[in-house]
Amino acid sequence: MSKPVIKISNLSKRYRLGLKEKQSETLIGQIGNILKSPWTNLKRLREMNSFGVEDDSVFWALKDINFEVKEGEVLGIIGKNGAGKSTLLKILSQITEPTSGKIEIHGRVASLLEVGTGFHPELSGRENIYMNGTILGMTRSEIDFKLDEIIDFSGVEKFIDTPVKFYSSGMKVRLGFSVAAHLEPEILIIDEVLAVGDFEFQKKCLGKMEDVAGQGRTVLFVSHQMDAVTRLCSRVIVLKDGNISYRGQSSSAVKYYLGREENDFEAIFKFDESISNVPTTLRKIELLSYGKTLENHADVREEIRVQITFEVMESGIKVSPGINVYNEFGDHLFTSHHVDYMVNSKPLALGVYESAVVIPAHFFAEGVIFFSIALMRYKPFHIYQLEEKILSIAITDSVDGNSARGIYSGYFPGLIRPKLEWSSKTIN
C-alpha cells in the first residue's frame, strides 16, 4: 500500500482585510478626522495584528482542512474562484505560512503556481533552468542530461539565452512547466496557469502530466477544466468557502461540483414584455425534461426539451427559431433550426407562438452545456434576435452502468456521449 507523501492536519489560513473608513459628512468632521488620523492609524495597525478578535475584517481562506495524498497519486482540487485552492497550494509550496495546523511533506516539491514562478527576470531561460534544478537539489550533470529535453518541450529554443524578463506570459508558462515536469521532483504542484498556454501546448502538458503520474510521482492539480480533471486525477477534493465540501473519485466529484456547487446555471429565461417596437421578439425560453423545468443539472439519461416562446408583432413576417449549442470549452457542438418554418416558410399572423426541439437522452457528455437562441428569417437572410449562451445546464453521470460510460469512471473522451447498441455472436 502506498505511503502518504503529503499529510494535512487541521490546516487553516486567516487574513485580516482592510475595511473602508467611515467618512464624516461635514467639513468640521473631516478636519477632525485628519487631526485624529495618527492615533486612528495606530489603533488600526494594532487591530490588524490582533487576530484573537473575530470581526468583519477577518477572512478565513482555509478552515480546518484535513487530507492525505499517497505516493504516485494524482489529486485534483476544484472549486469556485475564492474557494481557497491557490492559498492551499501556496502553503504546500511554502510560499506562505499557515495560521494553524500541521503539514507533512516527504519529497522534493516543484510548483508552477503563477506565470514565471521561480524565475529570475535578469537571467536567461537557460540560466533559470540550472537555477531551478539546483534549488531542487540536482547536480549540474543531472541538469545537463535533461537540458535538451526541457528546451525542446518548452518550444522557446530560439529565446533560451534571452533574459526571461523579455518573455511573454505564454513563453514563461511553457518554460516553467517544462522545468517543473522534467527535473524529476517527487511532488509536482500545478495551478490553473496552463490556461495561459495555447491549445496544442495544453495537450502536451496534459500528456506530460500523465507520464509523470505513470512514473509513480505525486501530482496536485488545480483546474477549472473539468475534462482535464477527470482525465488526469484518480481522486478529487472540492473546496467551498475554505472548507472541503466533497472528496471522492474524479467523476463523482466533478458531478457534485457541477450539479451542486455551481448554482448560477440558467434553465429558464423570461424577457421584458414591454418590448413592442420590433417585428418579433423572444418572450421566454426554457429547458425541460419530461415536462418539468430543469434546475441546474440534468442526467445524461434525460432528454432535454428546448422550448422557445416568441411573439410576432408585425403581421405577415416569416420567422424561424434556432439554437446553437456549446460545451464549457467553447466547442460548437451543433446548430438546429426549425426546418419546416425555414423550408416551407409562411407569413405568420400576429400572436404568441411556442416552438420546441427535443435533444434525446444519451447525447451529451458530462460538463456544462450552453444554449444560444435565435429568431431568423431566410430569403433574404436576417436575424431578428440572437441571445448568446443565455441558457446553461450541467450534465452529470452517476456511473451506475446505465449510460455509455458503463461502470468506467476514468477519462472518457468525446464531445458527445451516445449510448449505441452493440451486438455479439459466436462465429465458431
KERO-526505 format. One record per residue (C-alpha): x, y, z; residue in three letters. Coordinates in steps of 0.2 Angstrom, whole numbers, plus 5000, padded with zeros to 4 digits. Example, Ala and Ser with C-alpha at 12.3 -4.5 7.8 and 13.67 -1.06 7.14 Angstrom:
506249785039ALA;506849955036SER;
This chain:
500050005000MET;500750174995SER;501350285009LYS;500750465011PRO;501950595005VAL;500850745010ILE;499850745026LYS;498750905030ILE;498050915048SER;496851045053ASN;497651175041LEU;496951355042SER;497451515035LYS;496751685041ARG;496951855033TYR;496352025040ARG;495552135027LEU;495652325026GLY;493952395030LEU;493352555022LYS;493552705033GLU;491952805039LYS;491852975031GLN;491153125040SER;489853215031GLU;490353385037THR;491853495034LEU;492253515053ILE;492053325055GLY;493353295041GLN;494553415048ILE;494353325065GLY;494753155056ASN;496353225049ILE;496953285066LEU;496553115074LYS;497253015059SER;498952975068PRO;498052895083TRP;496752815072THR;498052735060ASN;499052675076LEU;497452595083LYS;497052515066ARG;498852445065LEU;498652365082ARG;496952295077GLU;497652215061MET;498952115072ASN;497652065085SER;496951905076PHE;496151845093GLY;494651965089VAL;493451895076GLU;492552035066ASP;492152085048ASP;493952115044SER;494451935047VAL;494351815032PHE;494751635033TRP;495451575016ALA;495551395023LEU;494751325039LYS;495251155047ASP;495751065031ILE;496250885033ASN;496850765019PHE;498250645013GLU;499050614997VAL;499850444993LYS;501450424984GLU;501050414965GLY;499350484967GLU;498650624956VAL;497450734966LEU;496350864959GLY;495751014968ILE;494251104961ILE;493151244967GLY;492451424963LYS;493651574962ASN;493951624980GLY;493651444987ALA;495451434994GLY;496351324980LYS;497851444977SER;498051484995THR;498151294999LEU;499451274985LEU;500551424991LYS;500551345008ILE;501151175002LEU;502451264991SER;503051355007GLN;502751524999ILE;501551575013THR;501451515031GLU;499851435038PRO;498951525053THR;498751355061SER;498851165058GLY;500151045053LYS;500950995036ILE;502050845032GLU;502850835015ILE;504050695011HIS;505050734994GLY;505650864983ARG;504250984978VAL;504151084961ALA;502751214959SER;502051304945LEU;500851424953LEU;500951584943GLU;501751644927VAL;503651654929GLY;503651574947THR;505451544952GLY;506251634938PHE;507551774940HIS;507051904927PRO;508851964923GLU;509451784920LEU;509251694903SER;508051544901GLY;509551434901ARG;510251504917GLU;508551494925ASN;508451304921ILE;510051274930TYR;509551384945MET;507851294947ASN;508751124946GLY;510051174959THR;508551234971ILE;507851054968LEU;509450984974GLY;510050924957MET;511850914952THR;512451014936ARG;512750844927SER;510950794931GLU;510350954924ILE;511450944909ASP;510650774905PHE;508950844905LYS;509351014897LEU;508950974878ASP;507350894883GLU;506751034893ILE;507151164880ILE;506351064866ASP;504751034876PHE;504651214880SER;504751274862GLY;505751434867VAL;507351374860GLU;507651524850LYS;507551634865PHE;508351514878ILE;509851634880ASP;508751794881THR;508351864899PRO;506751804905VAL;506051974908LYS;505851994889PHE;504751834888TYR;502951844885SER;501751764898SER;501551614887GLY;503351584885MET;503651594904LYS;502251464906VAL;503051354893ARG;504751354901LEU;504151354919GLY;503051194916PHE;504451114906SER;505751144920VAL;504451084934ALA;503950924924ALA;505750874918HIS;506850904933LEU;506050754942GLU;505350814958PRO;504450684969GLU;502950804970ILE;502350914956LEU;501051054961ILE;500151134946ILE;498951284947ASP;497751354933GLU;499251434924VAL;499051314910LEU;497651414904ALA;498851544898VAL;499651424885GLY;498851384868ASP;497851234864PHE;499251124857GLU;500451164872PHE;498951124884GLN;498850954876LYS;500750924878LYS;500650974896CYS;499250854900LEU;500150714891GLY;501750754901LYS;500750754917MET;500050584913GLU;501850524910ASP;502450604927VAL;501050514936ALA;501450354927GLY;503250364934GLN;502550354951GLY;502750534956ARG;501450634965THR;500450774957VAL;499250904964LEU;498250984950PHE;497151134952VAL;496051174936SER;494351244931HIS;494451124916GLN;493350984922MET;493850874907ASP;495650884911ALA;495250844930VAL;494350694925THR;495650634913ARG;497150654925LEU;496550634943CYS;496150474952SER;495450574966ARG;494750754968VAL;494350864983ILE;493051004981VAL;493451164991LEU;492051294995LYS;492251445006ASP;493951375013GLY;493251205018ASN;493251035009ILE;491451015004SER;491750844995TYR;493050714991ARG;492950564981GLY;493450484964GLN;493550614950SER;491950584940SER;490850594956SER;491750744962ALA;491550834946VAL;489750784946LYS;489550854963TYR;490451014959TYR;489451054943LEU;487750994949GLY;487851074967ARG;489251204968GLU;488851294953GLU;487151364956ASN;487151504943ASP;486551404928PHE;485051474920GLU;483751344913ALA;482451474911ILE;482451654905PHE;480951774903LYS;481151934893PHE;480452104896ASP;478652104890GLU;478652294887SER;479652274871ILE;478452314857SER;479352414843ASN;480152264834VAL;479452144821PRO;479651994833THR;480451954850THR;480851814862LEU;479651804877ARG;480351654886LYS;481551514883ILE;481651364894GLU;482551194897LEU;481351054902LEU;481450864904SER;479950754903TYR;478850904906GLY;479750984921LYS;480851134921THR;482651084924LEU;483551164939GLU;485451174937ASN;485951004931HIS;485250854920ALA;485750674920ASP;486550604904VAL;485050484903ARG;483750634902GLU;483150714886GLU;483150904886ILE;481751004878ARG;482251174872VAL;480651274872GLN;480551444864ILE;479151564866THR;479151714854PHE;477851854849GLU;477551914831VAL;477152104832MET;477252134813GLU;475952044803SER;476551944788GLY;478351914793ILE;479251754792LYS;480151684807VAL;481251534810SER;481851494828PRO;483551414830GLY;484851354843ILE;486751344844ASN;487451234857VAL;489151244865TYR;490151154878ASN;491151234893GLU;492751234882PHE;491951344868GLY;491751194856ASP;490251224845HIS;489351054846LEU;487951084834PHE;486651204827THR;484751164824SER;483451264815HIS;481551244814HIS;481751174796VAL;479951174792ASP;479751354796TYR;481351384786MET;480951274770VAL;479051294770ASN;479051474777SER;477451554778LYS;476951734784PRO;476451724802LEU;474951814809ALA;475051924825LEU;475151824841GLY;476251724853VAL;477051564847TYR;477951414855GLU;479251314846SER;480251174854ALA;481551044850VAL;482050884860VAL;483850834862ILE;483750644865PRO;484450564881ALA;486250494880HIS;486850634869PHE;487950754879PHE;489550714888ALA;489750774906GLU;490150954908GLY;489251124906VAL;488151154891ILE;487751324884PHE;486251364873PHE;486151524861SER;484451564854ILE;483951654838ALA;482451714829LEU;482851724810MET;482251744793ARG;482851664776TYR;482751734758LYS;483351864762PRO;484351804777PHE;484051914793HIS;484251894811ILE;482951974821TYR;483651924838GLN;485151824845LEU;485451784863GLU;487151714865GLU;487351574878LYS;485851634888ILE;485451464895LEU;486651334903SER;486451174912ILE;487751044920ALA;487650874913ILE;488150734926THR;488350544926ASP;488150434941SER;489250304933VAL;488050164938ASP;488150064922GLY;486650134913ASN;487550264902SER;488850254889ALA;490150254902ARG;489550094910GLY;490550074926ILE;492150164919TYR;492450314930SER;494150374922GLY;494450494907TYR;493150464894PHE;493450574879PRO;492250644866GLY;491250794863LEU;489650704864ILE;489150534873ARG;487950424863PRO;487450264870LYS;487550154855LEU;486849974853GLU;488149834852TRP;487949654847SER;488949504848SER;488849324841LYS;489849164841THR;490549134824ILE;491448974828ASN;
